Amino acid sequence: MKIRLTFFALLAVLTAVSCGPKDGKYVLHLYTTNDVHGRYFDSLYVGNATDNSLLAVSRIVDSLRNVHGEENVVLVDAGDCVQGDNASYYFNYVDTVSVHLYARMADYMKYDAVVVGNHDIEAGHPVYDRLDRQMKAPLLAANAIRTDNGNAYFDEYTIIRRHGLKIAIVGLTNPNIKNWLSPELWSGMEFESLIPKTQEVVDKVIAREHPQVVIVAVHAGTGAGDGSSYESQGLDLMKSLKGVDFLICSHDHRPAVFESDSICLINSGSHCRNVGEGTLEIEIRDGKVVSKALSAGLIPVDKSKVDTAMRAHFRADYEAVKDFTLRPVGELAMPLVTRDSYRGMCDYINFLHTVSLSCAPAQISFAAPLNFDGMVEPGTLIYNDLFKIYPFENQLFVVQMTGKEIKDYLEYSYGTWINTVSGKAGEHLLKMENKPDPRTGLKNWSFINRAYNFDSAGGLLYEVDIRKPEGERVNISALASGEAFSEDSTYNVAMTSYRASGGGGLMRAGAGIDTDRVDERVVARYPEIREIIYDYIGKVGTLTPEVVGNQAVIGHWEFVPEEISGKLIDSDMSLLFPGA
């Protein structure tokens, strides 16, 4: 654990340890964030548009500290802090000299602990190792185990004190990281399952530290509580953990609260839209805990109300990020509309395929819409627009696959995307359900599966027959060049590092490829895809439909028969995006 104590601070700690909590009743207030994804500032850098931000969260937490007293407040983040927005990108990869902006903001807001998320690991060793050195609050991930000595790579837990009460905060990261990220990003580590690891660490902490309060924060989704999801074990933990008061979850971007007499689960969602809240009433008698009462909830964040003092404090950082993201990149002759991806071929996905296929020795590419419902308007492109086109820091890999594996991969992808239909009234071609989705902002109808796994292929000529059952829909006739396609041949396929490492299950469950050994198939590695996009636009100057839609490069695919698919998709899209 980090040791940054002066002599007098150490003396104060030892005094507190010797005294312990006085008899009486105490009320502690836990506040949580997670999946901030770089939303540090309320400005979107262009025009007057605003968004949820840590500035708005800070205003809420600061006001609550004033109401309840700072000594009664605990603030914890459950991970994915430094990836996903302009500001995090700038301080990850552009300004690598100064103290990382997130470290300074977390210290300013007085976070007591921060858990490592999978997207924090995705930023790479230079970023999270720097953050670990620079931030006062400890980075926690008890299940990230060093391969050289078996110890935890990050801190397993931290101990804080409020009114003499000893509070243990235990943190663990997503155990499924190897299926999200390329191995070099987490070199020197391996990741253990949250079950039974969490209870093992909790038991060790209780035996060693004898805390009166235990908080566990995991970068894992809430899940269904049925043991079905390795990376969403929240409710599984809630059912099984002993000796824990609050369980903070994250990762799935779904706000959730579950309460019982002995433990509360809090997941605030993502992107600073809510602050999680837990309240603990605790009574100490003769130095021992005699009663506890817990409750939990969510506090909606008003993005328009921010901590103005914090905004002023970090103004120079904001200006540096803004100057960087307003740099001209090139020209765009047509809009790039990501929701068009759900219909079939469109300029947005065509562009991603075109960029990927410009990277030798790629012959085929896989791509999906990574911005759920974004648009880049025609005109001069600035660097800020590249975050709309490609919001993540994925690398590009070129992987060898057989024709059969490619076909099976596509069958699996379309199996998550569409239903088998006959054309009868009331059918849905897109796999959707009549319920809102807080992850995407859809208010009524929403996709059942995650759209960023709706991969199509570039470099091929193929059809997807919507009348046929899952596994029999995709008919590949040739490569884009006209060369015959064979299931027995081997091809070089461009894809994201996330996909190659197993993200979304398309490689493993679809193509049947052991992603633990995918390195044996990788024939080329390229840097971050956003940087490849930047370089490509710099070469061509102006993006036009002809540039990004050259069928001799990207090929062609479509849903068939069109007379059925067109009507059904129009109907489905009107439900998903009413008024559009």
C-alpha positions as CSV (number, residue, x, y, z in Angstrom):
1,M,0.0,0.0,0.0
2,K,1.2,3.6,-0.7
3,I,3.0,5.2,2.2
4,R,3.1,9.0,2.0
5,L,3.0,9.9,5.8
6,T,5.0,12.6,7.5
7,F,6.1,12.0,11.1
8,F,3.3,14.1,12.4
9,A,0.7,12.4,10.1
10,L,2.0,9.0,11.3
11,L,1.7,10.1,14.9
12,A,-1.9,11.2,14.3
13,V,-2.7,7.8,12.7
14,L,-1.1,5.9,15.6
15,T,-3.1,8.0,18.1
16,A,-6.3,7.3,16.3
17,V,-5.5,3.6,16.2
18,S,-4.9,3.5,19.9
19,C,-8.1,5.4,20.7
20,G,-10.6,3.8,18.4
21,P,-14.2,4.9,18.0
22,K,-15.9,6.3,21.1
23,D,-19.2,4.7,22.1
24,G,-22.2,6.3,20.4
25,K,-24.1,6.4,17.2
26,Y,-22.6,7.6,13.9
27,V,-24.0,8.2,10.4
28,L,-21.6,7.7,7.4
29,H,-22.4,8.8,3.9
30,L,-20.8,6.9,1.0
31,Y,-20.8,8.6,-2.4
32,T,-19.8,6.7,-5.6
33,T,-19.0,7.2,-9.2
34,N,-17.9,4.8,-11.9
35,D,-17.3,4.7,-15.7
36,V,-16.5,8.4,-15.9
37,H,-14.7,7.7,-19.2
38,G,-12.8,11.0,-19.3
39,R,-15.8,13.3,-18.7
40,Y,-13.9,15.7,-16.7
41,F,-15.1,19.0,-18.1
42,D,-18.7,20.1,-18.8
43,S,-17.9,21.6,-22.2
44,L,-17.9,19.6,-25.4
45,Y,-15.2,22.0,-26.7
46,V,-17.2,23.1,-29.8
47,G,-19.8,25.8,-29.5
48,N,-21.8,26.0,-26.3
49,A,-22.8,22.4,-25.9
50,T,-22.4,20.9,-22.4
51,D,-22.3,17.4,-20.9
52,N,-22.2,15.6,-17.6
53,S,-18.9,16.0,-15.9
54,L,-16.8,15.6,-12.8
55,L,-17.3,19.3,-12.3
56,A,-21.0,18.6,-11.8
57,V,-20.3,15.7,-9.5
58,S,-17.9,17.8,-7.5
59,R,-20.6,20.3,-6.8
60,I,-23.0,17.6,-5.5
61,V,-20.3,16.0,-3.3
62,D,-19.0,19.3,-2.0
63,S,-22.5,20.4,-1.0
64,L,-23.1,17.1,0.7
65,R,-19.9,17.4,2.7
66,N,-21.1,20.8,3.8
67,V,-24.5,19.3,4.9
68,H,-23.2,16.1,6.6
69,G,-19.7,17.2,7.6
70,E,-16.6,16.1,5.8
71,E,-15.8,13.7,8.6
72,N,-19.0,11.7,7.7
73,V,-18.4,11.4,4.0
74,V,-16.6,8.7,2.0
75,L,-16.0,9.1,-1.8
76,V,-15.1,6.1,-4.0
77,D,-14.8,5.5,-7.8
78,A,-15.2,2.1,-9.3
79,G,-13.1,2.5,-12.4
80,D,-12.8,3.4,-16.1
81,C,-11.6,6.9,-15.4
82,V,-9.0,7.7,-18.0
83,Q,-10.3,6.6,-21.3
84,G,-13.1,7.7,-23.6
85,D,-12.9,11.5,-24.0
86,N,-10.7,14.3,-25.3
87,A,-9.3,15.3,-21.9
88,S,-8.3,11.9,-20.9
89,Y,-6.7,11.2,-24.3
90,Y,-4.7,14.4,-24.1
91,F,-3.3,13.7,-20.7
92,N,-2.7,10.0,-21.6
93,Y,-0.8,10.5,-24.8
94,V,-0.1,14.1,-25.6
95,D,0.9,15.8,-22.3
96,T,2.8,13.0,-20.7
97,V,5.0,15.2,-18.6
98,S,2.7,17.0,-16.2
99,V,0.8,15.3,-13.4
100,H,-2.1,13.5,-15.0
101,L,-5.3,15.6,-15.0
102,Y,-7.4,12.8,-13.5
103,A,-4.9,12.4,-10.6
104,R,-5.2,16.1,-9.9
105,M,-9.0,16.2,-10.2
106,A,-9.4,13.1,-8.0
107,D,-7.1,14.7,-5.4
108,Y,-9.1,18.0,-5.6
109,M,-12.4,16.1,-5.1
110,K,-10.8,14.1,-2.2
111,Y,-11.5,10.7,-3.5
112,D,-10.7,8.1,-0.8
113,A,-10.1,5.3,-3.3
114,V,-10.2,4.6,-7.1
115,V,-10.6,1.1,-8.6
116,V,-8.8,0.2,-11.8
117,G,-11.2,-0.5,-14.7
118,N,-10.6,-2.5,-17.9
119,H,-10.5,0.7,-20.0
120,D,-7.9,2.2,-17.6
121,I,-5.8,-0.9,-18.3
122,E,-6.5,-0.3,-22.0
123,A,-4.6,3.1,-21.7
124,G,-1.4,1.1,-21.2
125,H,1.3,0.7,-18.6
126,P,2.7,4.3,-19.0
127,V,-0.7,5.7,-18.2
128,Y,-1.9,3.7,-15.3
129,D,1.5,3.3,-13.8
130,R,1.9,7.1,-13.9
131,L,-1.5,7.5,-12.4
132,D,-0.6,5.1,-9.6
133,R,2.5,7.1,-8.8
134,Q,0.9,10.5,-8.9
135,M,-2.5,10.2,-7.3
136,K,-2.9,10.5,-3.6
137,A,-5.9,8.2,-3.5
138,P,-4.8,4.6,-4.0
139,L,-5.5,2.6,-7.2
140,L,-7.1,-0.7,-6.1
141,A,-7.2,-4.0,-7.9
142,A,-6.7,-7.0,-5.5
143,N,-7.3,-9.5,-8.3
144,A,-4.6,-8.1,-10.7
145,I,-1.8,-10.5,-9.7
146,R,1.8,-10.0,-10.6
147,T,3.2,-12.9,-12.6
148,D,6.7,-12.5,-11.1
149,N,5.9,-12.8,-7.4
150,G,2.2,-13.6,-6.9
151,N,1.5,-10.3,-5.1
152,A,-1.2,-7.8,-6.2
153,Y,0.1,-5.3,-8.9
154,F,-2.0,-2.5,-7.4
155,D,-3.1,-2.0,-3.8
156,E,-5.6,-4.6,-2.5
157,Y,-7.4,-2.2,-0.1
158,T,-7.0,1.0,1.8
159,I,-8.0,1.9,5.4
160,I,-9.5,5.3,6.2
161,R,-10.9,6.7,9.4
162,R,-14.0,8.6,10.3
163,H,-14.6,9.5,13.9
164,G,-12.2,6.8,14.9
165,L,-14.2,4.3,12.9
166,K,-12.0,2.1,10.8
167,I,-13.3,1.8,7.3
168,A,-11.8,-0.7,4.8
169,I,-12.2,-0.1,1.1
170,V,-11.4,-3.2,-1.0
171,G,-11.1,-2.9,-4.7
172,L,-11.0,-5.5,-7.6
173,T,-11.0,-5.0,-11.3
174,N,-12.8,-6.9,-14.1
175,P,-11.5,-10.5,-14.3
176,N,-12.3,-10.8,-18.0
177,I,-9.6,-8.3,-19.1
178,K,-7.7,-10.8,-21.2
179,N,-10.8,-11.1,-23.4
180,W,-11.0,-7.3,-23.8
181,L,-7.4,-6.2,-24.3
182,S,-4.2,-7.1,-26.0
183,P,-1.7,-8.8,-23.7
184,E,1.0,-6.2,-23.9
185,L,-1.4,-3.7,-22.2
186,W,-1.5,-5.8,-19.0
187,S,1.9,-7.4,-19.2
188,G,3.2,-8.7,-15.9
189,M,-0.3,-9.4,-14.6
190,E,-3.0,-12.0,-14.6
191,F,-6.6,-11.6,-13.4
192,E,-8.5,-13.8,-10.9
193,S,-12.2,-14.3,-10.8
194,L,-14.1,-12.1,-8.3
195,I,-15.5,-15.3,-6.8
196,P,-13.9,-16.5,-4.5
197,K,-11.1,-13.8,-4.6
198,T,-13.3,-11.0,-3.2
199,Q,-14.3,-12.9,-0.1
200,E,-10.7,-14.1,0.4
201,V,-9.4,-10.5,0.4
202,V,-12.3,-9.3,2.7
203,D,-11.5,-12.1,5.2
204,K,-7.8,-11.2,5.2
205,V,-8.6,-7.5,5.7
206,I,-11.0,-8.2,8.5
207,A,-8.5,-10.5,10.3
208,R,-5.7,-8.0,9.8
209,E,-7.3,-4.6,10.3
210,H,-10.5,-5.3,12.3
211,P,-12.5,-2.6,10.6
212,Q,-16.0,-1.5,11.7
213,V,-17.1,-0.8,8.1
214,V,-16.2,-2.7,4.9
215,I,-16.8,-1.3,1.4
216,V,-16.1,-3.5,-1.6
217,A,-15.8,-1.7,-5.0
218,V,-15.5,-3.9,-8.2
219,H,-15.2,-3.0,-11.8
220,A,-17.8,-5.5,-12.8
221,G,-21.4,-5.3,-13.9
222,T,-24.4,-5.9,-11.7
223,G,-25.4,-9.0,-13.7
224,A,-28.4,-11.3,-13.2
225,G,-27.2,-13.0,-10.0
226,D,-27.4,-16.4,-11.6
227,G,-23.7,-17.0,-12.1
228,S,-24.0,-16.7,-15.9
229,S,-21.7,-13.7,-16.5
230,Y,-18.0,-13.8,-15.6
231,E,-17.6,-10.1,-16.0
232,S,-20.9,-9.1,-14.3
233,Q,-20.8,-10.8,-11.0
234,G,-22.3,-8.0,-8.8
235,L,-25.5,-9.7,-7.7
236,D,-23.6,-13.0,-7.4
237,L,-21.2,-11.2,-4.9
238,M,-24.1,-9.6,-3.1
239,K,-25.7,-12.9,-2.4
240,S,-22.5,-14.5,-1.2
241,L,-20.3,-11.9,0.5
242,K,-20.0,-12.0,4.3
243,G,-18.8,-9.1,6.4
244,V,-19.4,-6.4,3.7
245,D,-21.6,-3.4,4.1
246,F,-21.6,-1.8,0.7
247,L,-20.8,-3.3,-2.7
248,I,-20.1,-0.8,-5.5
249,C,-20.5,-2.1,-9.1
250,S,-19.8,-0.6,-12.5
251,H,-18.8,-1.5,-16.0
252,D,-22.2,-2.2,-17.6
253,H,-23.3,1.4,-17.5
254,R,-26.7,0.4,-16.0
255,P,-27.7,2.4,-12.9
256,A,-28.9,0.0,-10.2
257,V,-29.5,-0.2,-6.5
258,F,-30.2,-3.3,-4.4
259,E,-30.7,-3.3,-0.7
260,S,-30.9,-5.9,2.1
261,D,-30.6,-5.8,5.8
262,S,-26.8,-6.6,5.7
263,I,-25.5,-5.3,2.4
264,C,-26.4,-2.7,-0.3
265,L,-25.3,-2.8,-3.9
266,I,-24.8,0.5,-5.8
267,N,-24.1,1.0,-9.5
268,S,-24.3,4.7,-10.5
269,G,-24.3,3.9,-14.3
270,S,-21.8,5.9,-16.2
271,H,-20.5,9.2,-17.6
272,C,-21.4,11.2,-14.4
273,R,-25.1,10.9,-14.9
274,N,-25.7,9.8,-11.3
275,V,-23.9,9.8,-8.0
276,G,-24.4,6.6,-6.0
277,E,-25.4,7.1,-2.4
278,G,-25.1,4.8,0.6
279,T,-26.0,5.7,4.2
280,L,-24.8,3.7,7.2
281,E,-26.1,4.2,10.7
282,I,-23.8,2.5,13.1
283,E,-23.8,2.2,16.9
284,I,-20.7,1.5,19.0
285,R,-21.0,0.2,22.6
286,D,-18.0,-0.8,24.7
287,G,-15.8,-0.3,21.6
288,K,-17.8,-2.9,19.6
289,V,-20.4,-2.6,16.8
290,V,-23.8,-3.4,18.2
291,S,-26.0,-2.3,15.3
292,K,-26.0,-1.2,11.7
293,A,-28.7,0.1,9.4
294,L,-28.0,0.6,5.7
295,S,-29.8,2.2,2.8
296,A,-28.8,3.2,-0.8
297,G,-30.0,5.2,-3.7
298,L,-29.0,7.3,-6.7
299,I,-28.6,11.1,-7.0
300,P,-29.3,12.4,-10.6
301,V,-26.6,14.9,-11.8
302,D,-27.7,18.2,-13.3
303,K,-25.0,18.8,-15.9
304,S,-25.8,22.6,-15.9
305,K,-24.8,23.0,-12.2
306,V,-21.1,22.7,-11.7
307,D,-18.4,23.4,-9.2
308,T,-17.3,26.8,-10.5
309,A,-14.2,27.0,-8.2
310,M,-13.1,23.6,-9.6
311,R,-13.7,24.8,-13.2
312,A,-11.6,27.9,-12.6
313,H,-8.9,25.8,-10.9
314,F,-8.5,23.6,-14.0
315,R,-9.2,26.2,-16.6
316,A,-5.6,26.1,-18.1
317,D,-5.9,22.3,-18.6
318,Y,-9.3,22.8,-20.3
319,E,-7.8,25.4,-22.7
320,A,-4.9,23.0,-23.5
321,V,-7.3,20.2,-24.4
322,K,-9.6,22.5,-26.4
323,D,-6.7,23.9,-28.4
324,F,-5.6,20.4,-29.2
325,T,-9.0,19.1,-30.2
326,L,-9.9,22.1,-32.4
327,R,-7.0,21.4,-34.8
328,P,-8.2,21.1,-38.5
329,V,-7.8,17.6,-39.8
330,G,-9.4,17.6,-43.3
331,E,-12.7,18.0,-45.1
332,L,-15.9,15.9,-45.0
333,A,-18.2,16.0,-48.0
334,M,-21.1,14.1,-46.5
335,P,-22.5,13.4,-43.0
336,L,-21.3,10.4,-41.1
337,V,-24.3,9.0,-39.3
338,T,-23.7,6.0,-37.0
339,R,-27.3,4.9,-36.7
340,D,-27.3,4.2,-40.4
341,S,-25.0,1.2,-39.5
342,Y,-28.0,-0.8,-38.2
343,R,-29.6,-0.7,-41.7
344,G,-26.6,-2.0,-43.6
345,M,-23.8,-0.4,-45.5
346,C,-23.3,3.3,-44.9
347,D,-20.6,6.0,-45.2
348,Y,-19.6,5.7,-41.5
349,I,-18.9,2.0,-41.5
350,N,-17.6,2.1,-45.1
351,F,-15.0,4.7,-43.8
352,L,-13.9,2.4,-41.0
353,H,-13.5,-0.5,-43.4
354,T,-11.6,1.7,-45.9
355,V,-9.1,2.8,-43.2
356,S,-8.6,-0.7,-42.0
357,L,-8.1,-2.1,-45.4
358,S,-5.4,0.5,-46.1
359,C,-3.2,-1.3,-43.5
360,A,-1.2,-4.0,-45.2
361,P,-1.5,-6.9,-45.4
362,A,-5.2,-6.7,-44.6
363,Q,-7.6,-8.3,-47.2
364,I,-10.8,-8.2,-45.2
365,S,-11.9,-6.1,-42.3
366,F,-14.4,-6.3,-39.5
367,A,-16.0,-3.2,-38.0
368,A,-19.0,-2.2,-35.9
369,P,-20.6,1.2,-34.9
370,L,-18.6,2.3,-31.8
371,N,-20.6,5.5,-31.4
372,F,-24.1,4.4,-30.8
373,D,-26.0,7.4,-32.2
374,G,-23.5,10.0,-33.4
375,M,-23.2,12.3,-36.3
376,V,-20.4,14.3,-37.9
377,E,-21.6,17.1,-40.1
378,P,-20.1,17.9,-43.5
379,G,-17.4,20.6,-43.5
380,T,-14.0,21.0,-42.0
381,L,-13.1,18.1,-39.7
382,I,-11.3,18.9,-36.5
383,Y,-9.5,16.5,-34.2
384,N,-12.5,16.6,-31.9
385,D,-14.6,14.9,-34.6
386,L,-12.3,11.9,-34.5
387,F,-13.6,11.1,-31.0
388,K,-17.1,11.0,-32.4
389,I,-16.0,8.7,-35.3
390,Y,-13.8,6.5,-33.0
391,P,-14.2,7.1,-29.3
392,F,-12.0,4.3,-28.0
393,E,-8.2,3.7,-27.8
394,N,-8.2,0.4,-29.6
395,Q,-5.2,-0.8,-31.7
396,L,-5.6,-2.4,-35.1
397,F,-4.6,-6.0,-35.5
398,V,-4.3,-8.0,-38.7
399,V,-5.2,-11.6,-37.9
400,Q,-5.1,-14.8,-40.0
401,M,-8.4,-16.6,-40.3
402,T,-9.7,-19.3,-42.5
403,G,-12.7,-18.7,-44.8
404,K,-14.9,-20.9,-42.6
405,E,-13.9,-19.0,-39.5
406,I,-14.8,-15.7,-41.3
407,K,-18.1,-17.1,-42.3
408,D,-18.9,-18.4,-38.8
409,Y,-17.8,-15.1,-37.3
410,L,-20.2,-13.2,-39.5
411,E,-23.0,-15.6,-38.8
412,Y,-22.5,-15.1,-35.0
413,S,-22.5,-11.3,-35.5
414,Y,-25.7,-11.2,-37.5
415,G,-27.2,-13.6,-34.9
416,T,-26.8,-10.9,-32.3
417,W,-28.2,-8.2,-34.6
418,I,-31.2,-9.6,-36.5
419,N,-34.1,-12.1,-36.2
420,T,-35.3,-14.6,-38.8
421,V,-38.4,-13.1,-40.4
422,S,-41.0,-14.0,-43.1
423,G,-42.2,-10.5,-43.8
424,K,-45.5,-10.7,-41.9
425,A,-46.9,-7.6,-40.2
426,G,-45.6,-6.9,-36.7
427,E,-42.3,-8.7,-37.1
428,H,-39.0,-7.1,-36.0
429,L,-36.0,-7.7,-38.2
430,L,-33.7,-6.0,-35.6
431,K,-33.3,-7.8,-32.3
432,M,-35.0,-5.3,-30.0
433,E,-37.3,-5.1,-27.0
434,N,-39.9,-2.7,-25.7
435,K,-37.9,-1.3,-22.8
436,P,-35.6,1.7,-22.2
437,D,-31.8,1.4,-22.2
438,P,-30.0,3.8,-19.9
439,R,-26.6,2.9,-21.5
440,T,-27.7,4.4,-24.8
441,G,-30.4,6.8,-23.9
442,L,-33.2,5.0,-25.8
443,K,-36.4,5.8,-24.1
444,N,-38.8,3.1,-25.3
445,W,-37.5,0.4,-27.7
446,S,-33.9,-0.7,-27.5
447,F,-31.5,-3.3,-28.8
448,I,-31.3,-6.5,-26.9
449,N,-27.6,-6.8,-27.5
450,R,-24.8,-4.2,-27.7
451,A,-24.6,-2.5,-31.0
452,Y,-20.8,-2.2,-30.8
453,N,-20.7,-5.9,-31.5
454,F,-22.7,-5.7,-34.7
455,D,-19.8,-6.4,-37.0
456,S,-20.0,-6.4,-40.8
457,A,-17.2,-7.2,-43.2
458,G,-15.3,-5.1,-45.7
459,G,-13.4,-6.6,-48.6
460,L,-16.1,-9.2,-49.3
461,L,-19.1,-9.6,-51.5
462,Y,-21.9,-11.3,-49.5
463,E,-25.6,-11.4,-48.7
464,V,-27.5,-11.9,-45.4
465,D,-30.7,-13.8,-46.0
466,I,-33.1,-12.7,-43.3
467,R,-35.5,-15.6,-43.9
468,K,-33.0,-18.2,-43.0
469,P,-32.2,-19.5,-39.5
470,E,-29.3,-18.3,-37.4
471,G,-26.1,-19.8,-38.7
472,E,-27.3,-20.2,-42.3
473,R,-27.8,-16.5,-43.3
474,V,-24.5,-15.4,-44.7
475,N,-23.6,-16.3,-48.3
476,I,-20.1,-15.0,-49.3
477,S,-19.6,-15.1,-53.1
478,A,-16.1,-13.5,-53.5
479,L,-13.5,-11.0,-52.3
480,A,-14.0,-7.4,-53.3
481,S,-11.4,-7.9,-56.0
482,G,-13.6,-10.5,-57.6
483,E,-11.3,-13.3,-56.5
484,A,-13.2,-16.4,-55.4
485,F,-13.7,-16.9,-51.7
486,S,-13.0,-20.3,-50.2
487,E,-13.8,-21.5,-46.7
488,D,-10.5,-23.6,-47.0
489,S,-8.3,-20.6,-47.7
490,T,-6.6,-18.3,-45.2
491,Y,-7.1,-14.6,-45.2
492,N,-5.6,-11.6,-43.4
493,V,-8.4,-9.9,-41.5
494,A,-8.1,-6.4,-39.9
495,M,-9.9,-5.9,-36.6
496,T,-9.6,-4.1,-33.3
497,S,-7.4,-5.3,-30.5
498,Y,-10.5,-5.6,-28.4
499,R,-12.1,-8.0,-30.9
500,A,-8.9,-10.0,-31.5
501,S,-8.5,-10.5,-27.7
502,G,-12.0,-11.9,-27.5
503,G,-14.3,-8.9,-26.9
504,G,-17.9,-9.5,-27.7
505,G,-17.3,-13.3,-28.1
506,L,-17.2,-13.1,-31.9
507,M,-13.8,-14.7,-32.2
508,R,-14.3,-17.4,-29.6
509,A,-18.0,-18.2,-29.7
510,G,-18.5,-17.3,-33.3
511,A,-15.3,-18.3,-35.2
512,G,-14.2,-20.9,-32.7
513,I,-10.8,-19.3,-32.2
514,D,-8.9,-19.7,-28.9
515,T,-8.2,-16.0,-28.2
516,D,-5.7,-16.9,-25.5
517,R,-3.5,-17.9,-28.4
518,V,-4.5,-15.2,-30.9
519,D,-0.9,-13.9,-30.9
520,E,0.0,-17.0,-33.0
521,R,-2.3,-15.6,-35.7
522,V,-1.4,-11.9,-35.6
523,V,0.6,-10.9,-38.7
524,A,0.6,-7.1,-38.1
525,R,-0.1,-4.7,-35.3
526,Y,-0.9,-1.0,-35.9
527,P,-1.2,1.9,-33.5
528,E,-4.4,3.3,-32.2
529,I,-7.2,3.3,-34.8
530,R,-8.0,7.0,-34.2
531,E,-4.4,7.9,-35.1
532,I,-4.7,5.7,-38.3
533,I,-7.9,7.6,-39.1
534,Y,-6.1,10.9,-38.6
535,D,-3.2,9.9,-40.9
536,Y,-5.6,8.6,-43.5
537,I,-7.6,11.8,-43.7
538,G,-4.3,13.7,-43.9
539,K,-3.4,11.8,-47.0
540,V,-6.7,12.0,-48.9
541,G,-7.6,15.5,-47.8
542,T,-11.4,15.2,-48.4
543,L,-13.6,12.3,-47.5
544,T,-16.3,11.7,-50.1
545,P,-18.7,8.8,-50.6
546,E,-16.6,7.7,-53.5
547,V,-13.4,7.6,-51.4
548,V,-14.9,5.6,-48.6
549,G,-17.3,3.6,-50.7
550,N,-15.1,2.1,-53.4
551,Q,-16.5,-1.3,-53.8
552,A,-13.3,-2.6,-55.4
553,V,-11.8,-2.0,-51.9
554,I,-14.6,-2.6,-49.4
555,G,-16.9,-4.9,-51.4
556,H,-20.6,-4.9,-50.9
557,W,-23.2,-6.6,-48.6
558,E,-26.9,-6.3,-48.1
559,F,-29.9,-7.9,-46.3
560,V,-32.0,-9.9,-48.7
561,P,-34.7,-10.0,-49.9
562,E,-34.7,-6.2,-50.0
563,E,-38.5,-5.9,-50.4
564,I,-38.9,-7.5,-47.0
565,S,-35.8,-6.1,-45.2
566,G,-36.3,-2.5,-46.2
567,K,-39.8,-2.2,-44.8
568,L,-39.0,-4.0,-41.6
569,I,-35.9,-2.0,-40.9
570,D,-37.8,1.3,-41.6
571,S,-40.4,0.2,-39.0
572,D,-37.9,-0.9,-36.4
573,M,-35.8,2.3,-36.8
574,S,-38.9,4.4,-36.3
575,L,-39.5,2.7,-33.0
576,L,-35.8,2.9,-31.9
577,F,-35.4,6.5,-33.0
578,P,-38.9,8.1,-33.1
579,G,-39.2,11.4,-34.9
580,A,-35.9,10.9,-36.8
